[in-house]
Amino acid sequence: MTDAPFKWTCIKCDNEISQYQEYCAECEEKQYRKIGGFLYLPLLSLFALGYSYFSSLQITLQAGLITAGHAPIAQSGYFFIASGVNFFALLYVIFTTSLFLRKKKQLPLAYTILLAGGVALTLLDLVCTACLFPSVALGYEQIMPVVRRILHACIWIPYFRYSVRARKTFIR
């Protein structure tokens, strides 16, 4: 044994640090400058969400054009309104993705709004579908998107609010 006191050092460059840190200030800046860790999963989910809103926009617009003049005005109007909502949701996903890729400090709030709004839109769509199309029975295929969105929000909203990695990457 040596009589030298124990020193805490950076795991990258061996500079002396306090006991509760892993990196020195320089290495920490380099480490958190890039997107890493679990942050790749919400980035991938943004691309999947964008594809989902785009395909939903295409389907609802096509259904609206097919039913125009053949179905009650409330039903065909619903398809056009849903197309508009999907279009603006797609634009918001693109905006949120750009915040994510540019690592802006507004991202945690924007991502939280995106996830909470997605849950609300999915629930609203489910209620409107049940009211306007009584022949469509509520089943597994209608309920599971709501459950998936709620689970997704329950995981990623707290991660963006409380994670050290997310805070240091986007807020600094």
Disulfide bonds with the S-S distance in Angstrom:
none
